[in-house]
Amino acid sequence: MFLKAERIHNGKQYLPPNTAIELSDDGEVKAIHEAYEGAAQCYEGTLCPAFVNAHCHLELSHLKGVIPKHTGLIAFLQQVMKCRNQFSETEKALARQKAFDAMYARGVIAVGDIANTTDTLSLAASSPMYIHTFVEAIGFHPEVAERNRDFSLRVWNAFHTVKSTQLSLTPHAPYSVSQPLFTLIDAFDKHSLLSIHNQECAAEDEFFKYKTGAVNQLLEGLQITTDHFVPSGKSSLQTYSAWISKSHPLLLVHNSFSQKEDVRYIIQQFPQVYFCLCPNANLYIENTLPDVPMLLQEGAVICIGTDSLASNDALDIYAELETLHQRFGIDWEQLLTWATFNGAKALQLDSIIGSIEPGKRPGIIHLANGEVQRVL
């Protein structure tokens, strides 16, 4: 099978005009042919590797449209905790499957999915996509760190039975994970990929620097004491990154309020750092966006996620790219790299997907007039 298009993006850059992709029947890239004049299936628009959604919460799909927009992160989290169990198991399962199918139809081949429960276990077991399941550990009080770790390990062990999914035990966020729990997560596997909700609201850094602000209200509402917590006087990122081994690849998610000095610091400290942007979720919750020009200036490796349907209208990577293009004027050649090759590298899947190169099975999607269609 030979494919041609007005433009072909190989996951890293546009290929020269009149290039053709040679594919086997099972989707393996056999060769790339420049100046190809033979028979081929031709497309208007762009062909590129299938998308990677580096950050998603499929288990929250039943909350679509439930939580109002622009509440701010703390109020949003309070609403998630209040509403997430106000649905039947059947309603939740149907919502997850519908969201999963829609995401696949919009060209996603791999997803970094957050799991606080085993709700998405059946999706992981039967998925046509590659899934890296991040089992989140949560617990801010140090005295129950082992109990919090053990609960998450039970979820981890359940997913471990699914041979088709990659797996990490990971912290939720710095304001929801105590230093002892960070240490236990680190000790479980010092080389695992960690996905961390990072600097998603201004209150996060305020809490770590001064122990003031809205994070106190969140924890108090959960009846979690902060008596043990001593502010570091540093940003959250510069504080919690000292609690984990530098052998971890890091997937930092949201980064809405990350500052230049934090980005520079973490890139210097850790050899593998990926910054996952979820712009439509950031607009939904905080009505703000990360400083993308600053991230680029500092050499950040950027990938793309959608967050959940609790905080987004759709799990649509193309819609995330459109937002970044409109708000920051980033060209599509770069955006498509973020959504394909960089995402595959972030999820440690770049030997299989993410770029159109011989030996890989990246999936091929067709982009034209705002529509996304799977070619294979």
N, C-alpha and C positions, 0 to 999 in steps of 0.2 A: 504494500500500500504506500502510495506517495501522496503527500499533502503539500499544497502551496497556498499562499495568501498574499494580500497586498503588503502585509507586514507579518513577520515571524519574530517573536521575542523568545529567546532560548532560556529565559530565567535570569540572565545576566545582562543581556543587551539585545538590540535589534540585529537580525542577521541581514546580510546584503540582499537587495532585490533579486527576485528570481531564484531564491533558495528553495529547495524541497526537502521535506522530512521523509525518510524512508522508515516505515514501521512494519514489524511483524504482525501477524493476526492477533497475537495476544498483547499487543501494545508496547512491545520493547522497541526502543529506538535502534535501528540497525545502522543508519548512516545519515549524514547531513550532506546534501549535494548542492554546491553553489553553481550558478549559471546552468540550472537544469532545464532542459528543453523537452523532456519526455512526457509521457502521459501522467497526469496527476489529478487528484480531486482539488479543485480550486475554491478559495473562499474570499469574499470581500471582508474587509476589516482585518482583525489581528488574530493569529493563532499564538498560544503561549502554553506553558505548563499549567496544569490544574493548580488551584489556589491552596494555600495552607492557612488555616485559621489557628493561630498560635495560642489563642486564649478564649475559652468558651465555658459556660456553665449550662450544659444541657439539662441538668437536673432541676433547673429553675424555669424551664420553658413554660410551665403552667401559670407563671406570673405575668405573662404578656398583657400589657395594658392595665395591670392592677395598681401599680405604684405611679403616682403623678410624676411628671417631669420637673426638673429643676428644684428638687427638695434639698440638695446638698447631700454629701455622702453619709453623714451621721444619721440624718432622718431617713435616708434611703435604707441603710442597714437595719434600722429599727423596724421599718415596714417589711423588709424581707423576713426578718425573724417572726414578726407578727402574723404574716399572711401565708408563709410557705406551706404550712400544714393545714390550711383551711380548705383543702381540696381532697377528693377521694383518690385512692390509689389508681383507679381506672382513669380519672380525669388527668392525673399527672402523667401516666404512661402514654395516653393518647397524645398529649401535648408534646412530650419528648419525641415521640416517633414522627409527628408532623414537622417539628422543628428540624429534626435530623434529616428527613427526606428533602425538605426545602433547601437546607444548606448544601446537601449533596447535588441537588439539581442546579444550584447556582455555582457549580464548578469547584467545590472543595474536595480535595483528595486526602487531606490529613488534618487532624484537629488535636490541639492540646486541651483536653477536657478536665475541668475541675470536679472532683468528687468529694463530697462530705459524707455521702452515704453510698450504698450499693444500688441506688435507683437506676443507674445507667449500665449496670452489669450486662443486661441482655443486649443492649445496643453494642457494647464493646465486643461481645461474643459473636455477633452476626454481621459486623460492619463491613461494607464494601470499601470503607476508608481506613487509612492508618490512624490509629488513636494512641496518643500518649496520655495516660490517665495520671493526673496529679492528685493524689490523695492528700487532702489538706488536714494538717493538725492545727487545732485551735485550743487556746487556753492561756489566759494571762496570769493566773495565780501560780506562783512557783511551787506551792506545796502539793499541787495536784498534777504536776507536769508528767509524771510517769503514768498516771491514770489517763490523761489526755492522749499521750503517745500510744498507750495500749489500745484505746478505742480506735484510733486511726489505723493501727496495725491490723486490727480485725478487718477493717475495710480493705486495706492493702492486700491482705492474704486472700480475700475473696476475689479481688481482681487478678491476683497472681495466678489463679487457676485458668485464666483466659490467656492462652498462649499467643494470641494475635495482638495483644496490647502491650506497649511499653509502659513503664510504671515508675513513679517517683513518690516517696513520702516527702511532703513539702510544707513549709509554713504558710499560713494564710496571709497574714500581714503583720508588720512590726507592732502595731497597737493591740493585736489579739493573741500574741504568742510571747510567753515569758522567756527570759534569758535561759533558764534551765530547759525549757521545752525546745528552744533553738538548739541547745547543746545535744539533746537527745536525738533530734532529727539529724543533726550533723553526724553523730556517732553511728547512726543506722547504716549510712552509706556515704562515705566522704567524697565520692566521685559522682554522685547522682545529680541529674539536672534538677535544679530548684526553680520553681515558679513562685514569685512573690508579688502580691499587690503592693506597689511601691509609690509612695508620695501622691496618693490619689486625691488628697485634700490638704489644705493648708494647716488644718488642725493637727495633722499627724506630726509635722515638724514642731509645731508649737508645744505639743505634749512632751516630746523628747527633749526639747531644749529647756522648757520652763515648768513642765507639769501643769500647764494651764490649758484652758480651752475646751472645746466640745467633746474631745475624746473622753474626758472625765465624765461627762454626762452620759455617754454611751455605756461606759463601764459601770457607772452607778446604777443605770437603768437595768443592767443585768445582774445587779447585786454583787459585783466583783470589786473587792477592795483594792485600792492602789497604794496602801500603806507601805508596801515593800519597795515600791518603785522610786528610784532616785534619778532625776533628770540628768542627762549626760552633758547638757549644754551644747550638744552637736545635733545635726539633723538626724532623722530616723535612719537614713541610709548609712551614714557614717558611723552610727551607733551599732545597728544590728549586724552589719557586715563583718564586724570584729568578732562576732560570736560563731561564725561558720568558717570552715576550711576553704582556703583559696583554690583547692582542687575541684570545687563544684563549678560547673557551668551555671550561669545565672540567667534566668528569663525574668526581667523586671517589667511588670505590667502596669500600664496607665501612665505613670511618670508625669502626671498633669502639673505638678508643682515642683518638679525637680529643677534644681539650680545648676548653673555651669560648674561650680566647684564640686558638687556632688557627682555629676556625670564624669568629670575629669578624675575625681578620686577613685570611683569604682572601676573605671577602665584601667587605671594604673594598678589597682590592687588585685584584680581578678583577670586571668588570661582569657576567659570566655564570658562575655557579657552581651546579652541581646536585650534591646529595648522594644517591648511590644506596645504598639499604639492601638487604642480602641476608641477612635475619635467620636463616633456617634454615641457611644455609651458615655463618654466624658461630657458631651453636650447634653445628653439626657439627664444626667445626675447633677453635675456642677455647673453646666452651661459654660464650660471653658475648654480649652485645648492645651496640650503640651506645647512647649516652646520648641517646635520642630526645627526651625532654622538654627537654634543653639545646638540641638542634638547633632545636626549635620556638621556644624562647625567643629564640634568636639570629636567627630569621627565615630559616632555611635552607630552600631549595626542595628538597623531597624527592621522589625517584622510587624505583622498586622494580626489583630484579633477582633472579635465582635463583642466580648463579654456575653451577657445573657439576655434573654427576652424579657427579663425583669427590668433591664436598663437599656433596651434597644428595640426598635420597631421590627428588625429582621436580623437574622444571622447571615449577613450578605457582605462578603469581602469586597465585592465591586463597589458597593455603596460606601464603604469605608474609604476606598481609594478616591472616589469622586469627592468626598468631603475634603480630603487632604489636598486634592488638586485645586478645588475651588477656593479653599481658605488660604493656601500657602503657595499656589502656583507651581507645585512640584510637577515635573514633566512625567509623562506616562512610562517612559523607559525606566526611570528610577522606581516609580511606584510599583510596576509589575515585578521588579526584582525583589522589593520588600515582601510582596504577597506570594512569591514563589520560592526562589532560591534561598533567600534569607530565612524565611519561615521554616523551610526544610532543614537548614543548618541548625536553627534554634532548637528544633525538635529531634535533632540527631538522626534525620532521615535523608540527608543529602546524598547518600550513596545510592539511593533508590529513586527518589523523586526530586522535584524542585527545579530541574533544568533539563533541557532537551539535549541529551548527549548519548552517544552510543552505549548500549548496555543498561540504560535506565528505563524505567516504566513510569514516567512522570504524569501520565494522563495528559490529554490535549484538550484545551477548551477554545472556543471561538468567541471573540468579543466584537460586537458590531452594534452601533446605535444604542448603547446602554444595555444591551441584552447579553446574556452569558449562556452559551449552550455547550454541552459536553460533546466533543467529537468522539472520544473514546476514553 
